[in-house]
C-alpha cells in the first residue's frame, strides 16, 4: 500500500487524526476574513457584467486581421467611449465586445472601427444584445439559485436534520460569496457560463458535505448510551475518516479546471474559457474547504447546545477525570500495548490533539487496527 493510502486507512480507523472541530474558531475566523475581503471587493469594484446581462454589441472582424489586440482595444474605446474587451480568435479574426450601447450608437461605432482598422464596414459583423434580455437572464439565474438552495435545505432537513441543513446552507452561501468576491477582485467578466459554473460547484460542494454528514449520522446513532466520546469527538472522526477521499476528489477535479484556466485562458489566450473556469476553480476549492472546516464543525457547535449532548459531555469529561485520577492511560495519548480481553469501556488508541472514537471493535473491548 502506498504511503498516502496507508495514511488514509489509519485516518479511517481513527488511529491518527487532526482536531478540526477543536480548532474550529481558527477556521471560522479565517472564513470570516476571506468573506469580508470578498464583500469589500464586491462593494468597491463591483462585478464586470457581460453584455448578456447589461446589453451591448459584439463586433467580429474578418479573418487574419493585422491589427494587434491592444490597438483594437484603443480604437474601440475611442469610438464608443466605453471599455472594450478584445479577443483574438483562432482564425485570426477579432471579437470586440462593448457593453452599454444601443443600436444607433453601434452603427456609428461600426463605421469608426472599419475606418481605423482600414476595412469596409460591411466586413465587420455586428451582433446586438438588448438590456431587457440581459435582465431576463439575470432574473432567471437568481430564481434558479434560490430554488436550488431551498430544495437543498428541505432535502437535508428530511434526510438528516435541520442543524445539518442549516450548516450546509451556511457553507453554500460561504462558497457563493467567496466565488463572487473573487470575480469582483480580479475583474473577470460575468457571463451565463459563469452562472453555470457557479451552480455546478454548489452541487459539488454539497456532495462533499453530504458524504461527511452521512458518516456522522451513522456514527452518532445511540451516542448518548455511551460515555467515551462527545458529539464533537465523533464529528471530528467523521471528518478524518473521509479526509483523504475529499482531498483526492478535489485534486482530481481541480486539475482539468486548472488547465482550462491557466493554460487555456492564460497561456493560449482563449479568454472565453475564463468565464466558466474561474468560477469552477475557486468554487471547487472553496467547497472542499467549507465541507471540512465549516459545515461539520458548525453542526457540532449546534448539537452541543442540546441538553442531551450537554449532559453527555459532562459525563464523558467526568469519566475522563476519574480515569486520570486513577492513573489510567488518557484517551489523547498514543497507546502501543496489545488489547486482549479488556472491559467494554477500554480506552481507544488515538493520535491527535483530542480524543477521537476508534472504529467499531472487531472483538469485545479491542479497537480496530490493533492485533493480538
C-alpha positions as CSV (number, residue, x, y, z in Angstrom):
1,X,0.0,0.0,0.0
2,X,1.2,3.5,-0.8
3,X,2.1,5.9,1.9
4,X,-0.9,8.1,1.2
5,X,-3.1,5.0,1.1
6,X,-1.7,3.9,4.5
7,X,-2.4,7.3,6.0
8,X,-6.0,7.2,4.6
9,X,-6.6,3.8,6.1
10,X,-5.2,4.9,9.5
11,X,-7.4,8.1,9.4
12,X,-10.4,6.0,8.6
13,X,-9.8,3.6,11.5
14,X,-9.2,6.5,13.9
15,X,-5.6,5.6,14.6
16,X,-4.4,9.1,13.7
17,X,-6.3,12.4,13.1
18,X,-6.3,16.1,13.3
19,X,-8.6,18.0,15.6
20,X,-10.6,20.0,13.0
21,X,-13.6,20.5,15.4
22,X,-11.4,21.6,18.3
23,X,-9.7,24.3,16.2
24,X,-13.0,25.5,14.7
25,X,-12.6,29.0,15.9
26,X,-9.5,29.3,13.8
27,X,-11.4,28.2,10.7
28,X,-14.3,30.4,11.5
29,X,-12.0,33.4,11.8
30,X,-10.3,32.6,8.6
31,X,-13.6,32.2,6.7
32,X,-14.9,35.5,8.1
33,X,-11.7,37.3,7.0
34,X,-12.0,35.8,3.5
35,X,-15.7,36.6,3.3
36,X,-15.2,40.2,4.4
37,X,-12.4,40.7,1.8
38,X,-14.8,39.3,-0.9
39,X,-17.6,41.6,0.2
40,X,-15.4,44.6,0.2
41,X,-14.1,43.8,-3.3
42,X,-17.7,43.3,-4.4
43,X,-18.8,46.7,-2.9
44,X,-15.8,48.7,-4.1
45,X,-15.1,47.2,-7.6
46,X,-18.4,45.6,-8.4
47,X,-18.9,42.8,-10.9
48,X,-17.9,43.2,-14.6
49,X,-21.1,42.1,-16.1
50,X,-21.0,40.8,-19.7
51,X,-23.2,42.1,-22.5
52,X,-25.6,39.2,-21.9
53,X,-26.6,41.0,-18.7
54,X,-26.1,44.6,-19.5
55,X,-26.7,44.7,-23.2
56,X,-24.3,45.9,-25.8
57,X,-22.7,44.9,-29.1
58,X,-20.2,42.3,-30.3
59,X,-18.2,43.2,-33.5
60,X,-16.4,40.5,-35.3
61,X,-13.6,41.4,-37.8
62,X,-12.7,39.4,-40.9
63,X,-10.1,36.6,-40.7
64,X,-6.4,37.4,-40.5
65,X,-6.9,41.0,-39.2
66,X,-3.4,42.5,-39.0
67,X,-4.2,45.0,-36.1
68,X,-3.0,43.9,-32.7
69,X,-5.3,43.3,-29.7
70,X,-4.0,46.4,-27.9
71,X,-4.6,48.7,-31.0
72,X,-8.1,47.3,-31.5
73,X,-9.0,48.0,-27.8
74,X,-7.8,51.6,-28.2
75,X,-9.8,52.1,-31.4
76,X,-12.9,50.5,-29.9
77,X,-12.7,52.6,-26.7
78,X,-12.1,55.8,-28.7
79,X,-15.1,55.1,-31.0
80,X,-17.5,54.1,-28.2
81,X,-16.4,55.9,-25.1
82,X,-16.8,52.6,-23.2
83,X,-14.4,49.9,-22.1
84,X,-13.9,47.3,-24.7
85,X,-12.9,43.6,-24.5
86,X,-11.0,42.3,-27.5
87,X,-10.2,38.7,-28.1
88,X,-8.0,37.2,-30.8
89,X,-9.8,34.2,-32.3
90,X,-8.1,31.1,-33.7
91,X,-8.7,32.0,-37.4
92,X,-7.0,35.4,-36.9
93,X,-10.3,37.4,-36.6
94,X,-11.1,39.5,-33.6
95,X,-14.1,39.7,-31.3
96,X,-14.7,43.2,-30.0
97,X,-17.2,43.4,-27.2
98,X,-18.6,46.7,-25.9
99,X,-21.3,46.8,-23.2
100,X,-23.9,49.5,-22.6
101,X,-24.5,50.8,-26.1
102,X,-27.7,50.9,-28.2
103,X,-28.5,50.2,-31.9
104,X,-28.0,53.7,-33.2
105,X,-24.6,54.1,-31.5
106,X,-23.4,50.7,-32.6
107,X,-23.8,51.7,-36.2
108,X,-21.6,54.7,-35.8
109,X,-19.0,52.6,-33.8
110,X,-19.0,50.1,-36.6
111,X,-18.2,52.7,-39.1
112,X,-15.4,54.2,-37.0
113,X,-13.9,50.8,-36.3
114,X,-13.9,50.0,-40.0
115,X,-12.1,53.2,-40.8
116,X,-9.5,52.7,-38.1
117,X,-8.9,49.1,-39.0
118,X,-8.8,50.0,-42.7
119,X,-11.7,47.7,-43.5
120,X,-15.0,48.1,-45.3
121,X,-17.9,48.4,-42.8
122,X,-19.7,45.5,-44.4
123,X,-16.7,43.3,-43.5
124,X,-17.4,43.8,-39.8
125,X,-20.3,41.7,-38.3
126,X,-22.2,43.3,-35.5
127,X,-24.5,41.4,-33.0
128,X,-26.6,43.4,-30.7
129,X,-27.9,42.3,-27.3
130,X,-30.7,44.3,-25.7
131,X,-30.5,45.1,-21.9
132,X,-34.1,43.7,-21.4
133,X,-32.9,40.3,-22.5
134,X,-29.9,40.6,-20.1
135,X,-32.3,41.5,-17.2
136,X,-34.3,38.4,-18.0
137,X,-31.2,36.2,-18.0
138,X,-30.1,37.7,-14.6
139,X,-33.6,37.2,-13.1
140,X,-33.8,33.6,-14.2
141,X,-30.3,32.9,-12.8
142,X,-31.3,34.3,-9.4
143,X,-34.5,32.3,-9.5
144,X,-32.6,29.1,-10.3
145,X,-30.2,29.7,-7.5
146,X,-32.9,30.4,-5.0
147,X,-34.9,27.3,-5.9
148,X,-31.7,25.2,-5.7
149,X,-30.9,26.5,-2.2
150,X,-34.5,25.9,-0.9
151,X,-34.6,22.3,-2.3
152,X,-31.2,21.6,-0.7
153,X,-32.3,22.8,2.7
154,X,-35.6,20.8,2.5
155,X,-33.8,17.6,1.4
156,X,-31.1,17.8,4.1
157,X,-33.7,18.5,6.8
158,X,-35.6,15.4,5.8
159,X,-32.6,13.1,5.1
160,X,-30.6,14.2,8.2
161,X,-31.9,17.0,10.5
162,X,-32.4,20.8,10.5
163,X,-29.0,21.5,12.1
164,X,-27.2,19.8,9.2
165,X,-29.4,21.5,6.7
166,X,-28.5,24.9,8.3
167,X,-24.8,24.1,8.3
168,X,-24.9,23.0,4.7
169,X,-26.8,26.2,3.8
170,X,-24.2,28.4,5.5
171,X,-21.4,26.5,3.7
172,X,-23.0,27.1,0.3
173,X,-23.5,30.8,1.0
174,X,-19.9,30.9,2.1
175,X,-18.8,29.4,-1.3
176,X,-21.0,31.7,-3.3
177,X,-19.7,34.8,-1.5
178,X,-16.1,33.9,-2.0
179,X,-16.5,33.0,-5.7
180,X,-18.4,36.2,-6.5
181,X,-15.9,38.2,-4.5
182,X,-13.0,36.8,-6.4
183,X,-14.7,37.7,-9.7
184,X,-15.1,41.3,-8.4
185,X,-11.4,41.4,-7.3
186,X,-9.9,40.1,-10.5
187,X,-12.3,41.8,-12.8
188,X,-13.2,38.8,-14.9
189,X,-16.4,39.1,-16.9
190,X,-19.6,37.6,-15.6
191,X,-21.4,35.7,-18.3
192,X,-24.1,32.9,-18.4
193,X,-21.1,30.5,-18.4
194,X,-20.1,31.9,-15.0
195,X,-23.6,31.2,-13.7
196,X,-23.5,27.6,-15.0
197,X,-20.1,27.2,-13.3
198,X,-21.4,28.6,-10.0
199,X,-24.4,26.2,-9.9
200,X,-22.0,23.3,-10.8
201,X,-19.7,23.9,-7.9
202,X,-22.5,24.3,-5.4
203,X,-23.6,20.8,-6.3
204,X,-20.1,19.5,-5.9
205,X,-19.7,21.2,-2.5
206,X,-23.0,19.8,-1.4
207,X,-21.9,16.3,-2.4
208,X,-18.7,16.6,-0.3
209,X,-20.6,17.8,2.7
210,X,-23.2,15.1,2.5
211,X,-20.5,12.4,2.5
212,X,-19.3,13.7,5.9
213,X,-22.8,14.1,7.2
214,X,-23.7,10.6,6.3
215,X,-20.7,9.2,8.2
216,X,-21.6,11.5,11.1
217,X,-25.2,10.3,11.2
218,X,-24.1,6.7,11.2
219,X,-21.5,7.1,14.0
220,X,-23.7,9.2,16.3
221,X,-26.6,6.7,16.4
222,X,-27.3,6.0,20.1
223,X,-24.3,8.2,21.1
224,X,-26.0,9.1,24.4
225,X,-25.8,5.4,25.5
226,X,-22.0,5.5,26.0
227,X,-19.6,7.7,28.0
228,X,-16.4,7.5,25.9
229,X,-16.9,10.3,23.3
230,X,-18.7,13.6,23.0
231,X,-20.6,14.6,19.8
232,X,-17.6,16.8,18.8
233,X,-15.3,13.8,19.1
234,X,-17.4,11.8,16.8
235,X,-17.8,14.7,14.4
236,X,-14.0,15.1,14.3
237,X,-13.7,11.4,13.5
238,X,-16.2,11.7,10.6
239,X,-14.1,14.4,9.0
240,X,-10.8,12.5,9.4
241,X,-12.3,9.3,8.1
242,X,-13.4,11.0,4.8
243,X,-10.5,13.4,4.6
244,X,-8.4,11.6,2.0
245,X,-11.4,10.9,-0.1
246,X,-12.3,14.6,-0.1
247,X,-8.7,15.7,-0.9
248,X,-8.4,13.2,-3.7
249,X,-11.7,14.1,-5.4
250,X,-10.9,17.8,-5.1
251,X,-7.5,17.5,-6.6
252,X,-8.7,15.3,-9.5
253,X,-11.5,17.9,-10.2
254,X,-9.1,20.9,-10.0
255,X,-6.5,19.5,-12.4
256,X,-8.6,19.8,-15.6
257,X,-10.3,23.0,-14.5
258,X,-6.8,24.5,-13.7
259,X,-5.7,23.5,-17.2
260,X,-8.6,25.4,-18.7
261,X,-8.0,28.5,-16.5
262,X,-4.2,28.8,-16.5
263,X,-3.2,27.2,-19.8
264,X,-6.3,27.7,-22.0
265,X,-7.2,31.1,-20.7
266,X,-3.8,32.4,-19.6
267,X,-1.1,30.8,-21.9
268,X,-3.1,30.2,-25.1
269,X,-5.2,33.3,-24.7
270,X,-8.6,31.7,-25.0
271,X,-10.3,34.3,-22.8
272,X,-13.8,32.9,-23.1
273,X,-12.7,29.9,-21.1
274,X,-12.1,32.2,-18.1
275,X,-15.8,32.8,-17.8
276,X,-16.6,29.3,-16.5
277,X,-13.2,28.0,-15.4
278,X,-12.6,30.7,-12.7
279,X,-15.9,30.0,-11.1
280,X,-15.3,26.3,-11.2
281,X,-11.7,26.6,-9.8
282,X,-12.5,28.9,-7.0
283,X,-15.8,27.2,-6.2
284,X,-14.3,23.7,-6.1
285,X,-11.5,24.8,-3.7
286,X,-13.9,26.8,-1.5
287,X,-16.4,23.9,-1.5
288,X,-13.8,21.4,-0.3
289,X,-12.7,23.9,2.4
290,X,-16.2,24.6,3.7
291,X,-17.1,20.9,3.8
292,X,-14.2,20.1,6.1
293,X,-13.6,23.3,8.1
294,X,-17.1,24.9,8.2
295,X,-20.1,22.6,7.8
296,X,-19.3,19.8,10.2
297,X,-17.7,21.9,13.0
298,X,-20.8,24.1,12.7
299,X,-23.1,21.0,13.1
300,X,-21.0,20.0,16.2
301,X,-21.5,23.5,17.7
302,X,-25.3,23.4,17.2
303,X,-25.6,19.8,18.5
304,X,-23.5,20.6,21.6
305,X,-26.2,23.1,22.6
306,X,-28.8,20.4,23.0
307,X,-29.5,19.3,26.7
308,X,-28.8,15.7,25.9
309,X,-25.4,16.5,24.3
310,X,-24.5,18.8,27.2
311,X,-25.3,16.0,29.6
312,X,-23.3,13.5,27.6
313,X,-20.3,16.0,27.5
314,X,-20.4,16.3,31.3
315,X,-20.5,12.5,31.8
316,X,-17.6,12.0,29.3
317,X,-15.4,14.6,31.0
318,X,-16.3,13.3,34.4
319,X,-15.3,9.8,33.4
320,X,-12.0,11.0,31.9
321,X,-11.2,12.9,35.1
322,X,-11.8,9.7,37.1
323,X,-9.5,7.7,34.7
324,X,-6.8,10.4,35.1
325,X,-7.1,10.3,38.9
326,X,-6.7,6.6,38.8
327,X,-3.6,6.9,36.7
328,X,-5.1,5.2,33.7
329,X,-4.0,6.0,30.1
330,X,-5.5,9.3,28.9
331,X,-7.5,9.0,25.7
332,X,-5.5,11.6,23.9
333,X,-2.2,9.7,24.0
334,X,-0.8,7.0,21.8
335,X,-1.4,3.5,23.1
336,X,1.0,0.9,22.0
337,X,0.0,-2.0,24.2
338,X,-1.8,-5.0,22.9
339,X,-5.5,-5.3,23.7
340,X,-6.7,-8.7,24.8
341,X,-9.8,-9.1,26.9
342,X,-10.3,-5.6,28.2
343,X,-13.6,-4.3,29.6
344,X,-16.2,-2.7,27.3
345,X,-15.2,0.8,28.2
346,X,-11.4,0.4,27.5
347,X,-9.7,3.5,26.2
348,X,-9.3,3.5,22.4
349,X,-6.0,4.1,20.7
350,X,-5.9,7.6,19.2
351,X,-3.4,10.1,17.9
352,X,-4.5,13.7,17.9
353,X,-4.9,16.8,19.9
354,X,-8.2,15.5,21.2
355,X,-9.8,12.1,21.7
356,X,-11.5,10.6,18.7
357,X,-13.5,7.4,18.6
358,X,-11.9,4.4,17.0
359,X,-13.8,2.3,14.5
360,X,-16.2,-0.4,15.7
361,X,-14.4,-3.1,17.6
362,X,-13.8,-6.4,15.9
363,X,-14.0,-8.2,19.2
364,X,-15.1,-7.3,22.8
365,X,-13.0,-4.4,24.0
366,X,-10.5,-4.5,21.2
367,X,-10.3,-1.3,19.0
368,X,-9.9,-2.0,15.3
369,X,-6.5,-1.5,13.9
370,X,-4.9,-3.4,16.8
371,X,-3.9,-7.1,16.6
372,X,-3.3,-9.7,19.2
